[in-house]
Amino acid sequence: MFKNVTIIGDGAMGTVLAMLLCDKAVKTTLWGYNADQLARFEAARENVIFLPGYPVPDSLIFQADDGLALEHAELIVSAVPCQFVRSVWTRLKPNVPAGVPVMSVAKGIENKTLLRPTEILAEVLEDTCPCGVLSGPTIADELVRHLPATACVACEDDTLVQHMQVTFNTNWFRVYTNTDLIGVELAGACKNVIAIAAGAIDGIGAGDNAKAALLSRGLAEIMRLGEACGAKAETFAGLAGLGDLVTTCISPKGRNRSFGERIGRGDTVKQALDATQSVVEGAATCQSLVELARAKGIEMPITEAVYEVLFEHKPVQAAIRDLMRRELKSE
């Protein structure tokens, strides 16, 4: 079990994991890229922007200085959105102790490079630090209230993944291990795009039958892409796959689903983005997934439809109509 952990990123997920670790008597440091914002959180002893109403433990250390935040860390948690991983870690690289493991909680695929978060970390840090990922149905607003939840940690190092598991497991947050790093990260990225579609279905009032069809067919196309990228099929039936997909597509707290719902109700993409407090990772990731699927020769019709709605101004009703009119085939 790690006893000294630094969390990079002061959003909701970074904050709630910091609170979890403090409750386990782990020395925990929270770093944010914006020193003024971090100082505001420290003064209030609360993440007043991303997790308001929940005081943080007195033991949580707020540290905006890059070197001081990282110098004694035994484990570093990367809790910044996928599209910002490269810039944040390029800044931090001179202060990252060689060999200290990094655990990502980001869910997305980087635009242009089509890299997963741990691949970005490995590239920026030049493979000097082993990387893993924590993923699953983990809505921060429920975790902070200690509602029962599960997740998995994935890493290619069996010993390291077990240390990560023990560090974050509690009597209300059960953590499993997984060796399929590719599958766990791809599942987390793809489900955000399907969640945007789920929100659009809610927004236009298409019904529960449509939502069920979306989840099942969405999972099918996620699995196709995952296997083409070297992931294990069974990963997508687990917590990082089906579990996270269901939660993200049904929860009113999910920002990707809520973003899609606003579009379904008639908002423009810009209006829907402006109304969202945090980063809508599925919007940017959608572009990457379309490009990745085409490169792999994989059909992802739902993802393509979301792309058309977001970036080609296709009406939601037209996107649904075209999906329903696709060539008949076996399941």
N, C-alpha and C positions, 0 to 999 in steps of 0.2 A: 504494500500500500504506500502511495506517495504521501509525504507529510508536508511538502512545501510546493504549492501549485500557483502558477501565474496564469490568469485568464486575460487573453488579448481580445478586447471588444466589450464595450459596456452597454450593449443592447439587452433585450429582455432575456435571451437565452444565456448570455454570459453572466448576467446578474443572478439569475436563478440558480445556476450551477455554482456560482460563488457562495450563495447563501447555503446551498446544500453542503458544500465542503466545510464551511465554517461551523455548521451544526455538528459535523463529524470531528471537530477540533483539528482540522487541517489548516495550516497557516496558508492563507489565501490572499493573493494580491490581484486587484482588478485594475487593468490598464485601459485607457481610452485614447483615441487619436486626437481628440479635442480636449486640451487641458482645462479650458474654461468650463466645458460641459461636465467633465469629471469632477471638478471642484464644486460645481453646483450639486451634484449627487452626494458628494462627501459632506457638504454643509447640511444638507437635508437628511442625511443618512437614509436615503431613499432614491430609487431611480425614478425621478418625477416625470420623465418623458415616456419611457418604454414599459415601466412596471410600477405605476403610481399606486399608492395606498398600502405598500408592503415595506415596512422598515427593514433595513439590512442589519445584520449582526454587528455589534460593536467591534468585534474582532476583525472584520473585513478591512483590509488595507487598500486605500486608493492611491495609485501611484502613476503619475503622468510622465515621469522621467524614464526613458527607454532602458537605460542601463540599470538603474536601481530596481526597476520592475522585474528584470530578468536574471539578475546576478546570482540569486540563490535558488532558482527554480529547479525542482526535480522533474516536474512535468509542466508543459505549457499547453494551454487550451486555446485553439484558434477559433474565436467566436465572432468573426467578421464575415459579412456577406461575400459570396463567392467572387463577384466581380471586383471586390476590393482587396482580395487576399494578396494579390501580387504587389500592389502598391504599399500596403501596410507592412508586409514582410520584407520587402526591399528596404524599407526604412529601418526595420528592426534588426536586420541581418547582422550588422556589425556587433550587436550586443547579445546575440543568441549563443549561449554556451554550447560548444560542439558536443554532440552525443546525447543531449537532453531530448527526450521524446516529445513530439508534438501531436496532440489529439485534436482533430478538426471536428466542428459541429456544423459547418456550412453545408448547404444543400444547393448544388447548382453545377453548371458547366461553364467554364470561362469562354466568353465570346472570342472568336477568331482562332485561338489556339485549340479549342475544344478539349481542354484539360480539366480533370476533376480536381477538387480542392487539394487532396494530398499530392497529386502530381504537380500542381503549382508550387506547393511547399517544397517538394523534393527538388524542383528545378531552381527555385530561388535560393534555397539553402544548400544547394549543390550536394545533396544526399549526405549531409553531415549529421542529420538528426533523423532517427526512425519516426515514421508517421503512422497514425491510426485514425479511426473515425468513430464517433458516437452518433447513432442515428436511431430513429424510430418515431412512434406517435408521442411526441413530447411537446405539447402546447404549454408554453411557459406560464400562462395564467392559471393552469391547473396544477402544474408542478409547485408553484409558489405556495399553493394552499395544501400541499402534501396529499393531494388526491392520488389514489393508486395508479401507477404508471409503469411501463416497461420500455426498455430500449436494448440495443445491442452495441457492443464495441467490436470493431473489426481491425485486425492488424495481422501482418504476415509473421510476426514474432509471437510464438505461443506464450512465452514467459511475460512479455510486455503486455499482451492483451489481458492476461489474468490480473496483472497489477492494476490496470485501468479498471477492470471490472470491480475489483474489491474497493478501489478508491471511491467509486461513485455509487455503489450499491447501498441502499438503505432499506428500512422496513416498509417504506412506501414507494420506493423506486427500485424495481428489480432489473438488474442488468445481466444480459446474456452475452456470451462471446460468439464470435463468428470469424472465420478465416478468409471469407470472400470479400476483400476490400473493394474490388471493382463493383460487385453486385450491390453492396450496401450503399456505396456512393451514387451509383447510377439510379438506383431505386429512389433515393432521396431527392435527386434532381428531377427525375421524370414525373414524380407524383405531383409536383407543384404545377406543372403544365396541365395535367388532368384536372387538378383542383380548380384552375381558372375556368375550364369548361364546365365543371360541376356548378360553379357559381353562376355562370351564364344561364345554365338550365334552370336554376332557382330563380334567377332574375326574370326570365320570361314565363315562368310558371309551367314548364314542360312536364312536371310530374315525377313521381317516384319510379315509375317504370323506366323512364328515360335515364334517371340517375343510376339505377341499377345496371342498365345496359352500358352506360358510360364507364362505370367502375370496372366491370368485367372485361369489356373490350379494351379499355385503357390499360388494364393490367396485362392483357395479351400482347399489346404492342410494346409495352415496357420490357416484357420478357424476351421478345424477339430481338430487340436492340441489345439487351444485356447479354444474351448468349452469343450474339455476334461479336461482342466486345470481350468475350472471355469470362463472363460471370457464370455462376451456377444457377440453374433454373430454380432450385429449391429456395434460394435466397429471397425470391420475389413472392413466395408464399408465407414469408416470415414477417417479423416486426418491421424491418426496414422497407419491406415491400408492401404487402397487403395491409398490414397494420397501420402504417403511416398513411397509405393511400386513403383508407376509410376515414381516419380521423381528419385528414386535411380536407376531404371532400364534403364532410357533413358538419364540421364545427363552425359555428358563427364567429369564433375567435380567429379562424385561419385567414391570414391576410390575402393569400392567393385566391381562395374561394370568395372572399368578400369583394376583392377587386373584380373578379369575373361577374359577380352578381350585379355590381354597379353598371358594368357594361351591358349585361342582359336587360337592365332596366332603362337603358338609353343613354348613359353617360358616354362621353368620348373616352378614349384611352387616357388622354392627358387629364381629364377630369377625375377619372377613377384613380389614377396614380397620385394626383394631388390630394385626394381624400384619404389616402392610406398613410398611416403614421410611420411604418417601417418600410424597408425595402421589399418590393414584390419580386422575389427572386425568380419566380416562374416566368415572368415576362421576358427578362433577358435570356434566361436559359432556353426558352422556346426557340429562339433564333439558333442557338448552338445545337440543339437536338435535331432540328430540321436538317441542318448542314451535316451533322454526324450520321444521321439515318441515311441520307442520300449517299454519303461516302461509303457506307457499309452495304448499300443496296437493300435496305430494310424499309418495308411499308409501315408508316405511322400515320394513318389517316386522321386520327383525332388531333394529334400534335400539329399536323399540317393545317387542319381546320382552325385551330387556335391561332396559328401563325397568320393565316389569312385574315382573321378577325382583327388581330392586334396591329398588323403591319401593312395590310393591303385594304383595310377599311371594308371588309366584307361584312354584311349584316349577319347577326347571330342566326336568325331564322333561315337565311340562305345557306349558311354553313351546315346547319342541322339537316336541311332538305337534301343537300348534296351528299352528306354522309349516308342518309337513308336510301338514296338512289344508287349507291355503288353497286357494282356487279355482284350478283348473288354467288355465294360460295359456301363451303362447309365451315363449321366452327373450328 
